[in-house]
């Protein structure tokens, strides 16, 4: 108790300190201190590297047995590292375990290059995914968290990412509980000393660079309660851990037990179209992404009118690779920016959003277009964005017919918006009872080869 009290006093006097505790069942902030102040994430960065890896696994782009080539760049990273040799390989499963336990920088870089074509492009994917998850104050510049003055985050954003990892990937979350990992002749223990020593702690990640101090994100599940806590800027690993223990002891009893209103905190964007696009830049010897059906790529290219390719310079594609990926990547970069208002003369019912004015048209499954109706609310699933409204509705009809299952009774509709003077139409499904229903529909679509993402309106 004396150590914990001392740690709390030290934290309050430490200019690098930031902390937050969130009830992961309700989203309520139970504690915060400098939670929105900019901080360096250090190896907490690897949480996002793993998020995109889990996403790629679920999209079928890679498997846990896919082999990752190790570049000279990856092999040259400074410790903490596995000591990977340039030209060698490791599996995706090995890389994920190396990130969670050893916090291996060489494995993180290799994984980022494997998924993004280069570490710089992967960092762009990471930052854009952060925006999709509502992490508005986070910018990533690398896959590992080694020093970069432009790589910033906040305690609140890291808590949000911790919740998203648990919510979106419960079937992969067990990686964060890995106690040890054997690679070659060496066995590495988890840097997270709270695992196995503090009741209910089941992850997530530690981090340290000189500029950040000692960081920790912890997920705690006990007695029906679930919290995610963040401590950043600890002077030592021991004081950081003691501060986290204090926060757990004080705020876990104040969290809500399971039941009504649990979960559903972070909107999921499904398989990232950006990740699908960047996969065309995988190293020549790496595995190409698995597309179950050509229609998967049509969803991606639907985001990009042919004339709008000015955002492509930073994302070159090797000669001989399809231009589809470049178009999709540029389009999704635009799609993630706030929409410009649709001209007043646009046809249909107007839906007022937080940052845009959308025109909504709905149709039955047997019709390509129908009279305008009020915009749906609640959970919706988006499958494409196209310049032609009739094509968007036809696309929805085809997707509904092919996917069936959980999408069969959904309500197809389009949302018009303006992109740099170009009128586009988001193709969406509505009519779901909640998040689980929408996610099931999206899963049904993905099994049929359609890219999609679910979000709450």
Wavefront OBJ file of the C-alpha trace (Angstrom):
o trace
v 0.000 0.000 0.000
v 2.882 2.354 0.851
v 4.455 1.717 -2.573
v 1.156 2.427 -4.338
v 0.625 5.688 -2.419
v 4.174 6.767 -3.224
v 3.623 5.923 -6.906
v 0.463 8.039 -7.012
v 2.311 11.013 -5.512
v 5.159 10.606 -7.978
v 2.725 10.381 -10.908
v 1.016 13.648 -10.010
v 4.420 15.402 -9.905
v 5.705 13.891 -13.149
v 5.313 16.172 -16.224
v 5.323 13.139 -18.545
v 2.522 11.403 -16.686
v -0.885 10.792 -18.251
v -3.492 8.287 -17.218
v -7.048 7.180 -17.798
v -9.392 4.381 -16.740
v -12.482 3.612 -18.823
v -15.368 1.288 -18.029
v -15.180 -0.878 -21.151
v -18.825 -1.920 -20.778
v -20.300 1.589 -20.782
v -17.557 3.868 -22.094
v -17.670 5.977 -18.933
v -14.387 7.587 -17.910
v -13.746 6.613 -14.297
v -10.422 8.454 -13.954
v -8.332 10.778 -16.062
v -5.211 12.883 -15.687
v -3.781 14.702 -18.727
v -5.647 12.104 -20.809
v -5.719 14.300 -23.934
v -2.190 15.687 -23.666
v 0.212 14.595 -26.442
v 2.533 11.767 -25.478
v 4.918 9.389 -27.255
v 3.370 5.907 -27.540
v 6.670 3.961 -27.632
v 5.878 0.245 -28.044
v 2.163 0.833 -27.444
v 2.425 1.502 -31.191
v 2.528 -2.260 -31.679
v -1.115 -2.459 -30.557
v -2.100 -0.821 -33.853
v 0.336 -3.011 -35.793
v -1.473 -6.001 -34.305
v -4.919 -4.464 -34.963
v -4.169 -4.279 -38.686
v -2.689 -7.778 -38.602
v -5.864 -9.166 -36.992
v -7.884 -7.323 -39.621
v -5.836 -8.857 -42.437
v -6.292 -12.323 -40.914
v -10.057 -11.905 -40.723
v -10.199 -10.596 -44.292
v -8.403 -13.721 -45.543
v -5.491 -11.699 -46.940
v -3.000 -13.643 -44.816
v -2.984 -16.651 -42.497
v -1.130 -17.299 -39.263
v 1.204 -19.561 -41.255
v 2.004 -16.939 -43.915
v 5.762 -16.366 -43.991
v 7.065 -12.836 -43.570
v 10.313 -11.954 -45.381
v 12.842 -10.057 -43.250
v 14.436 -7.093 -45.018
v 17.778 -5.527 -44.187
v 15.821 -2.591 -42.811
v 13.885 -4.836 -40.416
v 16.980 -6.812 -39.393
v 18.782 -3.553 -38.610
v 16.282 -2.278 -36.030
v 17.679 -1.614 -32.553
v 16.613 -3.710 -29.541
v 14.361 -4.925 -28.189
v 14.548 -7.493 -31.007
v 14.672 -11.180 -31.907
v 17.890 -10.798 -33.889
v 16.282 -11.709 -37.204
v 18.668 -12.029 -40.158
v 18.105 -10.265 -43.454
v 16.716 -12.735 -45.984
v 15.205 -15.002 -43.339
v 11.485 -15.438 -42.694
v 9.120 -15.926 -39.777
v 5.423 -16.722 -39.638
v 2.678 -14.246 -38.881
v 1.920 -16.203 -35.704
v 5.539 -15.918 -34.568
v 5.611 -12.199 -35.346
v 2.440 -11.529 -33.343
v 3.784 -13.399 -30.323
v 7.131 -11.615 -30.646
v 5.377 -8.236 -30.564
v 3.300 -9.106 -27.500
v 6.061 -10.695 -25.408
v 9.523 -9.498 -26.439
v 8.136 -6.316 -28.055
v 10.510 -7.120 -30.901
v 11.177 -4.137 -33.153
v 12.656 -6.200 -35.988
v 9.535 -8.385 -36.109
v 7.282 -5.300 -36.036
v 9.073 -3.709 -38.974
v 9.007 -6.948 -40.968
v 5.287 -7.315 -40.293
v 4.601 -3.700 -41.280
v 6.552 -4.052 -44.516
v 4.767 -7.312 -45.258
v 1.300 -5.779 -44.868
v 1.972 -2.314 -46.262
v 4.689 -2.807 -48.858
v 6.941 -0.464 -46.899
v 6.991 0.680 -43.306
v 6.107 4.226 -44.348
v 3.012 3.092 -46.202
v 2.053 0.859 -43.302
v 2.328 3.836 -40.949
v -0.152 5.678 -43.189
v -2.533 2.736 -42.871
v -2.081 2.827 -39.098
v -2.872 6.530 -38.886
v -5.942 6.225 -41.076
v -7.190 3.285 -39.031
v -6.694 5.402 -35.914
v -8.994 8.032 -37.446
v -11.605 5.401 -38.250
v -11.538 4.305 -34.609
v -11.931 7.870 -33.337
v -8.297 8.285 -32.254
v -8.201 11.900 -33.412
v -4.945 12.865 -31.678
v -2.791 9.958 -32.834
v -0.255 9.887 -35.666
v 1.915 6.876 -36.460
v 5.213 7.039 -38.320
v 6.474 3.490 -37.829
v 5.281 0.027 -36.856
v 7.306 -0.395 -33.657
v 7.338 2.808 -31.604
v 11.036 3.661 -31.689
v 11.702 7.426 -31.407
v 10.082 9.707 -33.970
v 9.160 13.249 -32.960
v 6.012 13.150 -35.133
v 4.658 9.916 -33.656
v 2.214 11.105 -30.997
v -0.843 9.840 -29.182
v -2.810 10.391 -25.960
v -3.799 8.210 -23.039
v -7.439 8.447 -24.161
v -6.615 7.338 -27.699
v -4.619 4.375 -26.402
v -7.514 3.351 -24.160
v -9.807 3.540 -27.170
v -7.473 1.288 -29.138
v -7.310 -1.164 -26.250
v -11.102 -1.354 -26.133
v -11.299 -1.732 -29.925
v -8.857 -4.643 -29.908
v -10.973 -6.455 -27.345
v -14.320 -5.609 -28.973
v -13.394 -6.260 -32.570
v -11.111 -9.260 -32.200
v -12.195 -11.364 -29.203
v -11.036 -14.443 -31.147
v -7.493 -13.023 -31.431
v -7.314 -11.186 -28.125
v -5.726 -14.171 -26.383
v -2.404 -13.163 -27.953
v -2.154 -10.356 -25.408
v -2.236 -12.921 -22.602
v 0.775 -14.831 -23.955
v 3.157 -15.374 -21.025
v 6.167 -16.602 -23.002
v 7.287 -17.241 -26.572
v 9.960 -19.591 -27.887
v 11.794 -18.696 -31.088
v 14.712 -20.819 -32.133
v 16.616 -21.758 -29.012
v 15.481 -18.737 -26.974
v 12.379 -18.291 -24.823
v 11.126 -14.771 -24.132
v 8.881 -13.776 -21.245
v 6.177 -11.120 -21.486
v 7.323 -7.614 -20.487
v 3.920 -7.063 -18.862
v 4.632 -8.028 -15.245
v 1.005 -7.546 -14.207
v -0.009 -10.658 -16.139
v -0.357 -13.444 -13.624
v 0.337 -11.182 -10.657
v -2.735 -8.924 -10.583
v -6.133 -10.573 -10.559
v -8.143 -10.040 -13.724
v -5.339 -8.554 -15.856
v -5.318 -10.228 -19.289
v -3.187 -7.817 -21.373
v -2.420 -5.548 -23.172
v 0.995 -3.885 -23.822
v 4.005 -2.148 -22.313
v 6.238 0.474 -23.874
v 9.319 2.561 -23.204
v 11.592 5.063 -24.895
v 13.484 7.814 -23.104
v 11.164 10.502 -24.455
v 8.001 8.748 -23.298
v 8.943 7.163 -20.015
v 7.370 3.840 -19.086
v 3.922 3.221 -20.629
v 1.324 0.528 -20.014
v -2.157 -0.305 -21.276
v -3.975 -2.879 -19.146
v -7.259 -4.682 -19.639
v -8.857 -6.069 -16.490
v -11.845 -8.407 -16.397
v -13.073 -9.567 -13.000
v -16.381 -10.200 -11.232
v -18.386 -9.205 -14.309
v -16.585 -5.876 -14.602
v -14.283 -4.802 -17.433
v -11.966 -1.802 -17.502
v -9.116 -0.579 -19.668
v -6.479 1.548 -17.974
v -3.581 3.534 -19.394
v -0.516 4.826 -17.560
v 2.016 6.839 -19.572
v 5.267 8.499 -18.567
v 6.276 6.372 -15.588
v 9.734 7.124 -14.219
v 10.470 3.406 -13.846
v 8.775 0.205 -14.831
v 8.100 -0.564 -11.169
v 6.467 2.796 -10.420
v 4.390 2.546 -13.594
v 3.161 -0.902 -12.575
v 2.419 0.283 -9.049
v 0.382 3.199 -10.405
v -1.601 0.844 -12.621
v -2.247 -1.463 -9.657
v -3.518 1.509 -7.673
v -5.882 2.540 -10.471
v -7.185 -1.014 -10.840
v -7.804 -1.376 -7.122
v -9.591 1.959 -6.894
v -11.665 2.016 -10.073
v -12.489 -1.598 -10.970
v -15.086 -1.738 -8.132
v -16.723 1.378 -9.612
v -17.199 -0.198 -13.042
v -20.523 -1.621 -14.219
v -21.083 -5.351 -14.085
v -22.076 -7.206 -17.267
v -25.590 -6.986 -18.600
v -27.601 -4.428 -20.531
v -25.652 -1.694 -22.200
v -22.357 -3.566 -22.334
v -19.914 -3.300 -25.208
v -20.619 -1.639 -28.572
v -18.279 1.239 -27.747
v -16.071 1.440 -30.822
v -17.604 1.337 -34.291
v -15.940 -1.296 -36.426
v -14.953 -0.592 -40.023
v -14.609 -4.211 -41.052
v -11.824 -5.326 -43.390
v -9.901 -2.200 -44.273
v -10.164 -1.270 -47.974
v -6.837 0.540 -47.522
v -5.191 -2.645 -46.342
v -6.592 -4.533 -49.307
v -5.212 -1.880 -51.636
v -1.787 -1.737 -50.038
v -1.426 -5.488 -50.356
v -0.559 -4.954 -54.014
v 2.703 -3.470 -52.783
v 3.774 -6.562 -50.866
v 7.396 -7.633 -51.398
v 7.859 -9.639 -54.586
v 8.563 -12.852 -52.626
v 5.702 -12.365 -50.184
v 2.249 -13.928 -50.550
v -0.272 -11.997 -52.563
v -3.593 -11.170 -50.890
v -6.360 -13.730 -51.252
v -9.432 -12.305 -52.963
v -12.308 -14.737 -52.781
v -14.054 -13.125 -55.721
v -13.217 -10.388 -58.245
v -16.120 -8.403 -56.813
v -13.963 -7.708 -53.738
v -11.759 -5.504 -55.872
v -14.748 -3.875 -57.548
v -15.812 -2.672 -54.105
v -12.393 -1.108 -53.625
v -12.244 0.586 -57.036
v -15.777 1.904 -56.663
v -14.345 4.506 -54.297
v -12.231 6.128 -57.022
v -13.373 7.910 -60.193
v -10.645 7.360 -62.804
v -9.857 11.072 -63.089
v -9.143 11.465 -59.350
v -5.680 9.932 -58.826
v -3.743 12.942 -57.479
v -3.237 11.289 -54.070
v -1.249 8.399 -55.521
v 2.240 9.829 -55.612
v 3.020 8.761 -52.066
v 1.804 5.220 -52.766
v 3.596 3.944 -55.884
v 2.832 0.450 -57.090
v 5.561 -1.791 -58.591
v 5.537 -2.068 -62.369
v 3.285 -4.778 -63.649
v 0.921 -4.735 -60.658
v -2.754 -3.862 -61.172
v -3.669 -0.173 -61.026
v -6.736 -1.185 -59.003
v -4.889 -0.979 -55.704
v -3.695 2.579 -56.363
v -7.180 3.750 -57.238
v -8.648 2.137 -54.151
v -6.016 3.567 -51.842
v -6.397 7.121 -53.105
v -10.163 6.856 -52.874
v -10.201 5.578 -49.313
v -7.860 8.379 -48.276
v -10.497 10.773 -49.594
v -13.351 8.767 -48.107
v -11.888 9.246 -44.636
v -11.883 13.045 -44.906
v -14.943 15.131 -43.897
v -17.450 15.326 -46.692
v -18.209 18.571 -48.482
v -21.911 19.536 -48.494
v -24.059 18.216 -51.295
v -25.429 21.046 -53.456
v -28.951 22.146 -52.386
v -30.337 21.028 -55.719
v -29.434 17.407 -55.035
v -32.341 15.017 -55.297
v -33.921 13.378 -52.270
v -34.374 13.671 -48.537
v -31.624 15.484 -46.622
v -29.868 13.821 -43.687
v -27.935 16.169 -41.380
v -24.705 14.580 -40.114
v -21.945 15.896 -37.865
v -19.809 17.042 -40.781
v -21.789 16.618 -43.945
v -25.151 16.864 -45.652
v -26.161 13.627 -47.320
v -28.910 12.783 -49.768
v -30.560 9.455 -49.062
v -32.415 7.245 -51.521
v -33.731 3.790 -50.680
v -34.986 0.892 -52.737
v -36.477 -2.540 -52.252
v -34.365 -5.574 -53.130
v -36.193 -5.855 -56.427
v -35.778 -2.262 -57.579
v -32.711 -0.275 -58.503
v -34.068 3.039 -57.262
v -37.091 4.224 -55.339
v -38.566 7.367 -53.841
v -36.502 9.243 -51.242
v -37.083 8.281 -47.612
v -35.728 9.548 -44.281
v -32.183 8.417 -43.572
v -31.978 5.216 -41.523
v -30.584 5.399 -38.010
v -28.829 2.807 -35.881
v -26.313 0.323 -37.260
v -25.697 0.238 -41.019
v -23.343 -1.680 -43.320
v -21.543 0.026 -46.218
v -20.260 -1.971 -49.184
v -19.182 0.630 -51.765
v -19.244 4.237 -52.950
v -19.938 4.903 -56.629
v -20.416 7.880 -58.945
v -23.695 6.522 -60.339
v -26.707 6.046 -58.071
v -28.332 3.359 -60.211
v -25.110 1.363 -60.270
v -24.859 1.681 -56.495
v -28.386 0.326 -56.033
v -27.768 -2.484 -58.545
v -24.600 -3.356 -56.664
v -26.564 -3.564 -53.403
v -29.198 -5.778 -55.006
v -26.553 -8.153 -56.375
v -24.767 -8.293 -53.028
v -27.993 -9.036 -51.176
v -28.919 -11.804 -53.595
v -25.497 -13.432 -53.454
v -24.830 -13.101 -49.724
v -28.310 -13.929 -48.456
v -28.278 -15.051 -44.832
v -28.038 -12.195 -42.362
v -28.230 -9.613 -45.164
v -31.358 -11.026 -46.818
v -33.843 -8.862 -44.909
v -31.706 -5.716 -44.780
v -32.840 -2.462 -46.362
v -30.565 -1.237 -49.210
v -30.181 2.509 -49.681
v -27.723 5.108 -50.973
v -26.316 8.245 -49.405
v -25.214 10.991 -51.788
v -22.236 13.159 -50.895
v -19.850 15.517 -52.637
v -16.150 14.726 -52.990
v -14.247 17.700 -54.421
v -17.163 18.583 -56.688
v -17.711 14.944 -57.683
v -21.109 13.526 -56.716
v -20.783 10.033 -55.225
v -23.213 7.588 -53.634
v -22.468 5.412 -50.634
v -24.108 1.995 -51.032
v -25.406 0.802 -47.658
v -27.707 -1.636 -45.889
v -29.861 -0.716 -42.870
v -32.531 -2.331 -40.700
v -30.346 -4.153 -38.172
v -31.341 -4.741 -34.549
v -27.913 -3.784 -33.227
v -24.166 -4.143 -33.594
v -24.132 -7.943 -33.519
v -26.781 -8.101 -36.234
v -24.854 -5.652 -38.431
v -21.571 -7.471 -37.904
v -23.198 -10.784 -38.797
v -24.476 -9.211 -42.001
v -21.016 -7.877 -42.829
v -19.496 -11.298 -42.153
v -22.035 -12.830 -44.536
v -21.063 -10.306 -47.203
v -17.343 -10.937 -46.731
v -17.844 -14.674 -47.051
v -19.417 -13.942 -50.429
v -16.441 -11.835 -51.505
v -17.778 -8.354 -50.726
v -15.790 -5.800 -48.777
v -17.868 -4.016 -46.153
v -17.818 -2.156 -42.863
v -20.411 -1.606 -40.152
v -20.942 1.626 -38.285
v -23.545 3.330 -36.114
v -25.493 6.308 -37.426
l 1 2 3 4 5 6 7 8 9 10 11 12 13 14 15 16 17 18 19 20 21 22 23 24 25 26 27 28 29 30 31 32 33 34 35 36 37 38 39 40 41 42 43 44 45 46 47 48 49 50 51 52 53 54 55 56 57 58 59 60 61 62 63 64 65 66 67 68 69 70 71 72 73 74 75 76 77 78 79 80 81 82 83 84 85 86 87 88 89 90 91 92 93 94 95 96 97 98 99 100 101 102 103 104 105 106 107 108 109 110 111 112 113 114 115 116 117 118 119 120 121 122 123 124 125 126 127 128 129 130 131 132 133 134 135 136 137 138 139 140 141 142 143 144 145 146 147 148 149 150 151 152 153 154 155 156 157 158 159 160 161 162 163 164 165 166 167 168 169 170 171 172 173 174 175 176 177 178 179 180 181 182 183 184 185 186 187 188 189 190 191 192 193 194 195 196 197 198 199 200 201 202 203 204 205 206 207 208 209 210 211 212 213 214 215 216 217 218 219 220 221 222 223 224 225 226 227 228 229 230 231 232 233 234 235 236 237 238 239 240 241 242 243 244 245 246 247 248 249 250 251 252 253 254 255 256 257 258 259 260 261 262 263 264 265 266 267 268 269 270 271 272 273 274 275 276 277 278 279 280 281 282 283 284 285 286 287 288 289 290 291 292 293 294 295 296 297 298 299 300 301 302 303 304 305 306 307 308 309 310 311 312 313 314 315 316 317 318 319 320 321 322 323 324 325 326 327 328 329 330 331 332 333 334 335 336 337 338 339 340 341 342 343 344 345 346 347 348 349 350 351 352 353 354 355 356 357 358 359 360 361 362 363 364 365 366 367 368 369 370 371 372 373 374 375 376 377 378 379 380 381 382 383 384 385 386 387 388 389 390 391 392 393 394 395 396 397 398 399 400 401 402 403 404 405 406 407 408 409 410 411 412 413 414 415 416 417 418 419 420 421 422 423 424 425 426 427 428 429 430 431 432 433 434 435 436 437 438 439 440 441 442 443 444 445 446 447 448 449 450 451 452 453 454 455 456 457
